[in-house]
């Protein structure tokens, strides 16, 4: 079992999640350390990443 330094936040209700559902999302550096923080939500990989980060 892995222990995390920070608690993981999960929405109680998916209807509470907000954010873009189309286009490009640019994440701030504290959420994306890869240096390529732009994600196309319309692309299959981009939509799965934005869902994980919502």
N, CA, C and O atoms as a GROMACS GRO file, in nm:
protein
  216
    1UNK      N    1   0.084  -0.118   0.000
    1UNK     CA    2   0.000   0.000   0.000
    1UNK      C    3   0.089   0.124   0.000
    1UNK      O    4   0.179   0.137   0.082
    2UNK      N    5   0.062   0.213  -0.092
    2UNK     CA    6   0.141   0.335  -0.101
    2UNK      C    7   0.079   0.446  -0.016
    2UNK      O    8  -0.042   0.464  -0.016
    3UNK      N    9   0.162   0.516   0.053
    3UNK     CA   10   0.115   0.629   0.134
    3UNK      C   11   0.150   0.758   0.062
    3UNK      O   12   0.262   0.774   0.014
    4UNK      N   13   0.057   0.849   0.056
    4UNK     CA   14   0.076   0.977  -0.010
    4UNK      C   15   0.099   1.087   0.094
    4UNK      O   16   0.042   1.085   0.203
    5UNK      N   17   0.183   1.182   0.057
    5UNK     CA   18   0.213   1.292   0.148
    5UNK      C   19   0.093   1.385   0.162
    5UNK      O   20   0.071   1.444   0.268
    6UNK      N   21   0.014   1.399   0.054
    6UNK     CA   22  -0.104   1.485   0.056
    6UNK      C   23  -0.228   1.400   0.036
    6UNK      O   24  -0.224   1.298  -0.033
    7UNK      N   25  -0.339   1.442   0.098
    7UNK     CA   26  -0.462   1.365   0.078
    7UNK      C   27  -0.512   1.378  -0.066
    7UNK      O   28  -0.490   1.480  -0.132
    8UNK      N   29  -0.578   1.274  -0.114
    8UNK     CA   30  -0.636   1.276  -0.248
    8UNK      C   31  -0.780   1.321  -0.237
    8UNK      O   32  -0.857   1.265  -0.158
    9UNK      N   33  -0.817   1.422  -0.315
    9UNK     CA   34  -0.951   1.477  -0.311
    9UNK      C   35  -1.034   1.415  -0.423
    9UNK      O   36  -0.993   1.414  -0.539
   10UNK      N   37  -1.150   1.365  -0.386
   10UNK     CA   38  -1.242   1.304  -0.482
   10UNK      C   39  -1.379   1.367  -0.464
   10UNK      O   40  -1.427   1.381  -0.351
   11UNK      N   41  -1.443   1.407  -0.574
   11UNK     CA   42  -1.575   1.469  -0.567
   11UNK      C   43  -1.679   1.368  -0.517
   11UNK      O   44  -1.677   1.251  -0.557
   12UNK      N   45  -1.768   1.413  -0.430
   12UNK     CA   46  -1.877   1.328  -0.382
   12UNK      C   47  -1.979   1.301  -0.492
   12UNK      O   48  -2.045   1.197  -0.494
   13UNK      N   49  -1.991   1.396  -0.584
   13UNK     CA   50  -2.090   1.387  -0.691
   13UNK      C   51  -2.026   1.437  -0.821
   13UNK      O   52  -1.974   1.549  -0.824
   14UNK      N   53  -2.029   1.357  -0.926
   14UNK     CA   54  -1.966   1.397  -1.052
   14UNK      C   55  -2.029   1.521  -1.112
   14UNK      O   56  -1.965   1.590  -1.192
   15UNK      N   57  -2.154   1.552  -1.077
   15UNK     CA   58  -2.220   1.673  -1.126
   15UNK      C   59  -2.154   1.799  -1.069
   15UNK      O   60  -2.175   1.909  -1.122
   16UNK      N   61  -2.075   1.786  -0.964
   16UNK     CA   62  -2.006   1.899  -0.905
   16UNK      C   63  -1.880   1.939  -0.984
   16UNK      O   64  -1.829   2.050  -0.968
   17UNK      N   65  -1.831   1.848  -1.069
   17UNK     CA   66  -1.710   1.877  -1.146
   17UNK      C   67  -1.739   1.983  -1.252
   17UNK      O   68  -1.842   1.979  -1.319
   18UNK      N   69  -1.647   2.076  -1.265
   18UNK     CA   70  -1.662   2.184  -1.362
   18UNK      C   71  -1.536   2.194  -1.444
   18UNK      O   72  -1.429   2.150  -1.402
   19UNK      N   73  -1.548   2.251  -1.561
   19UNK     CA   74  -1.431   2.270  -1.644
   19UNK      C   75  -1.467   2.256  -1.790
   19UNK      O   76  -1.581   2.229  -1.827
   20UNK      N   77  -1.367   2.275  -1.872
   20UNK     CA   78  -1.387   2.269  -2.016
   20UNK      C   79  -1.418   2.127  -2.060
   20UNK      O   80  -1.367   2.030  -2.005
   21UNK      N   81  -1.503   2.118  -2.160
   21UNK     CA   82  -1.535   1.988  -2.218
   21UNK      C   83  -1.491   1.980  -2.364
   21UNK      O   84  -1.509   1.877  -2.428
   22UNK      N   85  -1.433   2.088  -2.415
   22UNK     CA   86  -1.383   2.091  -2.551
   22UNK      C   87  -1.268   2.191  -2.560
   22UNK      O   88  -1.259   2.282  -2.477
   23UNK      N   89  -1.182   2.175  -2.658
   23UNK     CA   90  -1.070   2.269  -2.676
   23UNK      C   91  -0.945   2.226  -2.604
   23UNK      O   92  -0.927   2.109  -2.571
   24UNK      N   93  -0.859   2.323  -2.580
   24UNK     CA   94  -0.728   2.297  -2.517
   24UNK      C   95  -0.728   2.351  -2.374
   24UNK      O   96  -0.769   2.464  -2.349
   25UNK      N   97  -0.683   2.269  -2.283
   25UNK     CA   98  -0.670   2.307  -2.142
   25UNK      C   99  -0.521   2.320  -2.112
   25UNK      O  100  -0.443   2.231  -2.144
   26UNK      N  101  -0.482   2.432  -2.051
   26UNK     CA  102  -0.343   2.453  -2.010
   26UNK      C  103  -0.337   2.447  -1.858
   26UNK      O  104  -0.398   2.527  -1.788
   27UNK      N  105  -0.262   2.351  -1.809
   27UNK     CA  106  -0.250   2.334  -1.665
   27UNK      C  107  -0.137   2.418  -1.609
   27UNK      O  108  -0.035   2.437  -1.676
   28UNK      N  109  -0.154   2.470  -1.486
   28UNK     CA  110  -0.046   2.545  -1.423
   28UNK      C  111   0.069   2.451  -1.385
   28UNK      O  112   0.049   2.330  -1.371
   29UNK      N  113   0.188   2.506  -1.369
   29UNK     CA  114   0.307   2.424  -1.340
   29UNK      C  115   0.294   2.334  -1.217
   29UNK      O  116   0.352   2.225  -1.216
   30UNK      N  117   0.221   2.376  -1.116
   30UNK     CA  118   0.211   2.292  -0.997
   30UNK      C  119   0.124   2.167  -1.020
   30UNK      O  120   0.125   2.076  -0.937
   31UNK      N  121   0.050   2.161  -1.132
   31UNK     CA  122  -0.029   2.042  -1.164
   31UNK      C  123   0.035   1.957  -1.273
   31UNK      O  124   0.008   1.837  -1.282
   32UNK      N  125   0.119   2.018  -1.355
   32UNK     CA  126   0.182   1.943  -1.464
   32UNK      C  127   0.329   1.980  -1.470
   32UNK      O  128   0.364   2.092  -1.509
   33UNK      N  129   0.414   1.888  -1.433
   33UNK     CA  130   0.558   1.914  -1.428
   33UNK      C  131   0.629   1.874  -1.556
   33UNK      O  132   0.751   1.886  -1.565
   34UNK      N  133   0.554   1.825  -1.656
   34UNK     CA  134   0.617   1.771  -1.777
   34UNK      C  135   0.676   1.878  -1.868
   34UNK      O  136   0.762   1.849  -1.951
   35UNK      N  137   0.631   2.002  -1.853
   35UNK     CA  138   0.675   2.108  -1.943
   35UNK      C  139   0.586   2.121  -2.066
   35UNK      O  140   0.597   2.218  -2.140
   36UNK      N  141   0.498   2.025  -2.087
   36UNK     CA  142   0.400   2.029  -2.196
   36UNK      C  143   0.262   2.028  -2.132
   36UNK      O  144   0.194   1.926  -2.130
   37UNK      N  145   0.221   2.143  -2.081
   37UNK     CA  146   0.101   2.150  -1.998
   37UNK      C  147  -0.027   2.174  -2.077
   37UNK      O  148  -0.132   2.198  -2.017
   38UNK      N  149  -0.022   2.170  -2.211
   38UNK     CA  150  -0.141   2.190  -2.294
   38UNK      C  151  -0.200   2.055  -2.331
   38UNK      O  152  -0.130   1.968  -2.383
   39UNK      N  153  -0.328   2.037  -2.305
   39UNK     CA  154  -0.397   1.912  -2.335
   39UNK      C  155  -0.520   1.941  -2.418
   39UNK      O  156  -0.602   2.026  -2.382
   40UNK      N  157  -0.533   1.871  -2.530
   40UNK     CA  158  -0.650   1.884  -2.617
   40UNK      C  159  -0.758   1.792  -2.563
   40UNK      O  160  -0.747   1.670  -2.572
   41UNK      N  161  -0.863   1.852  -2.507
   41UNK     CA  162  -0.970   1.775  -2.445
   41UNK      C  163  -1.046   1.694  -2.550
   41UNK      O  164  -1.106   1.592  -2.517
   42UNK      N  165  -1.044   1.738  -2.676
   42UNK     CA  166  -1.114   1.666  -2.782
   42UNK      C  167  -1.042   1.538  -2.824
   42UNK      O  168  -1.104   1.448  -2.881
   43UNK      N  169  -0.913   1.528  -2.796
   43UNK     CA  170  -0.835   1.408  -2.829
   43UNK      C  171  -0.860   1.302  -2.722
   43UNK      O  172  -0.875   1.337  -2.605
   44UNK      N  173  -0.864   1.174  -2.759
   44UNK     CA  174  -0.889   1.069  -2.659
   44UNK      C  175  -0.795   1.075  -2.538
   44UNK      O  176  -0.842   1.061  -2.425
   45UNK      N  177  -0.667   1.093  -2.559
   45UNK     CA  178  -0.573   1.099  -2.446
   45UNK      C  179  -0.595   1.226  -2.363
   45UNK      O  180  -0.585   1.221  -2.240
   46UNK      N  181  -0.623   1.337  -2.427
   46UNK     CA  182  -0.645   1.463  -2.356
   46UNK      C  183  -0.768   1.459  -2.268
   46UNK      O  184  -0.767   1.513  -2.158
   47UNK      N  185  -0.874   1.395  -2.316
   47UNK     CA  186  -0.996   1.389  -2.236
   47UNK      C  187  -0.978   1.300  -2.114
   47UNK      O  188  -1.035   1.328  -2.009
   48UNK      N  189  -0.901   1.194  -2.125
   48UNK     CA  190  -0.880   1.109  -2.009
   48UNK      C  191  -0.794   1.179  -1.905
   48UNK      O  192  -0.816   1.164  -1.785
   49UNK      N  193  -0.696   1.253  -1.950
   49UNK     CA  194  -0.610   1.328  -1.857
   49UNK      C  195  -0.690   1.435  -1.786
   49UNK      O  196  -0.678   1.451  -1.665
   50UNK      N  197  -0.773   1.511  -1.860
   50UNK     CA  198  -0.850   1.618  -1.796
   50UNK      C  199  -0.950   1.560  -1.697
   50UNK      O  200  -0.978   1.624  -1.595
   51UNK      N  201  -1.005   1.441  -1.724
   51UNK     CA  202  -1.095   1.377  -1.630
   51UNK      C  203  -1.021   1.340  -1.502
   51UNK      O  204  -1.074   1.357  -1.392
   52UNK      N  205  -0.900   1.289  -1.515
   52UNK     CA  206  -0.823   1.252  -1.397
   52UNK      C  207  -0.788   1.373  -1.313
   52UNK      O  208  -0.776   1.362  -1.191
   53UNK      N  209  -0.771   1.488  -1.376
   53UNK     CA  210  -0.728   1.608  -1.305
   53UNK      C  211  -0.843   1.693  -1.256
   53UNK      O  212  -0.822   1.786  -1.179
   54UNK      N  213  -0.962   1.664  -1.298
   54UNK     CA  214  -1.080   1.743  -1.258
   54UNK      C  215  -1.109   1.727  -1.112
   54UNK      O  216  -1.204   1.786  -1.061
   0.00000   0.00000   0.00000
